[in-house]
Amino acid sequence: MLSPRVNYLLNCGGCHGLTGTSNSRLVPDLKDHVGFFLNLPEGRRYLVRLPNVAFSMTTDEALTGLLNYVVFTLGGATVPKDTKPYTVSEVSELRRRPLTEVSLARTRQAMIQTLIDQYHATSDLRLYGATDQP
């Protein structure tokens, strides 16, 4: 079995960047951003239900390791204290209910506004998928 870091590099690094930093207008930065989503129960579920995550060809066990790597390593200081790691059973259940294109955009927009307003998340979260960008 590959390490979570290697799984990240092989499955996510091409778009999200080797260190979790990408072209934020096209693909969300993960480094020092992704942990903000764990402030909200729906944010925790959202990360697993993202189509590219949910439809990943990896096993539930490997995906759980990858998600925990992304959250706890790349998320850095943005991860709320006392956040529990994802479990295999949690990931297995959530990935079977992936977000659709419409629910993804609506869900992300609402969560980002809440994270900025209530949890002091960086407004950089707004960059990805913004409708007013060229």
C-alpha positions in Angstrom: 0.0 0.0 0.0 1.3 3.5 -0.9 1.8 6.1 1.8 -0.9 8.9 2.0 1.7 11.4 0.7 2.5 9.3 -2.3 -1.3 8.8 -3.0 -1.7 12.6 -2.8 1.2 13.2 -5.2 -0.1 10.6 -7.7 -3.8 11.4 -7.4 -4.1 15.1 -6.4 -0.7 16.8 -6.9 -1.0 17.3 -10.6 -3.9 19.8 -10.1 -3.5 20.9 -6.5 0.3 21.2 -6.6 2.9 19.1 -5.0 2.7 21.1 -1.8 -1.0 21.9 -2.0 -0.6 25.3 -3.7 -2.1 25.6 -7.2 -3.5 28.2 -9.6 -6.3 29.3 -7.1 -8.5 30.6 -9.9 -8.7 27.1 -11.5 -8.1 24.7 -8.6 -8.4 25.4 -4.9 -5.3 25.7 -2.8 -5.2 23.1 -0.1 -2.1 24.4 1.8 -3.2 26.5 4.8 -6.8 26.5 3.5 -8.4 23.1 3.6 -8.5 22.9 7.4 -11.0 25.8 7.6 -13.7 23.4 6.2 -13.4 21.3 9.3 -15.0 24.1 11.3 -18.4 23.0 9.9 -19.9 19.5 10.0 -21.1 20.0 6.4 -17.5 21.1 5.5 -16.1 17.9 6.8 -18.6 15.9 4.7 -18.0 18.2 1.7 -14.4 17.3 1.4 -15.2 13.6 1.0 -18.2 14.2 -1.2 -16.3 16.3 -3.8 -16.7 14.4 -7.1 -12.9 13.9 -7.7 -12.6 12.6 -4.2 -15.7 10.4 -4.1 -15.1 8.9 -7.5 -11.4 8.3 -6.8 -10.3 4.8 -7.9 -8.6 4.2 -4.6 -9.9 2.0 -1.8 -11.8 3.5 1.2 -8.7 2.8 3.4 -6.3 4.6 1.1 -8.7 7.5 0.5 -9.1 7.9 4.3 -5.3 8.1 4.7 -5.1 10.6 1.8 -7.8 12.8 3.3 -6.2 12.8 6.7 -2.8 13.7 5.0 -4.5 16.6 3.1 -6.3 17.9 6.2 -3.7 17.5 8.9 -0.5 18.0 6.9 -1.5 20.5 4.2 -4.2 22.2 6.2 -1.6 23.3 8.8 -2.8 25.8 11.3 -6.2 26.1 9.7 -7.3 22.8 11.2 -9.5 23.4 14.3 -8.1 22.1 17.5 -9.5 18.7 18.6 -10.4 17.8 15.0 -10.7 14.0 14.8 -9.2 12.2 11.8 -11.5 10.7 9.2 -12.4 7.1 9.8 -12.7 4.4 7.0 -16.4 3.9 7.8 -17.0 7.6 7.6 -15.3 8.0 4.2 -16.9 4.8 2.9 -20.4 6.1 3.7 -19.8 9.7 2.5 -18.2 8.9 -0.8 -21.2 7.0 -1.9 -23.2 10.2 -1.9 -21.1 12.5 -4.1 -22.1 16.1 -4.7 -23.5 17.0 -8.1 -22.2 19.9 -10.1 -25.1 22.1 -9.0 -25.0 21.1 -5.3 -21.2 21.5 -5.3 -21.2 25.1 -6.4 -24.1 26.1 -4.1 -22.7 24.2 -1.1 -19.2 25.6 -1.5 -20.4 29.2 -1.9 -22.5 29.1 1.3 -19.8 27.4 3.3 -17.0 29.8 2.2 -19.1 32.8 3.2 -19.8 31.3 6.6 -16.1 30.4 7.1 -15.1 33.9 6.3 -17.8 35.6 8.4 -17.7 33.4 11.4 -14.3 31.6 11.5 -12.1 34.3 10.1 -11.0 32.1 7.2 -8.9 33.9 4.6 -10.8 35.5 1.8 -8.5 33.7 -0.6 -11.0 30.8 -0.3 -13.3 32.9 -2.4 -10.9 32.8 -5.4 -11.8 29.4 -6.7 -14.9 29.3 -8.8 -15.7 33.0 -8.4 -18.2 34.0 -10.9 -16.8 37.5 -11.4 -13.4 36.3 -12.6 -12.3 36.3 -16.3 
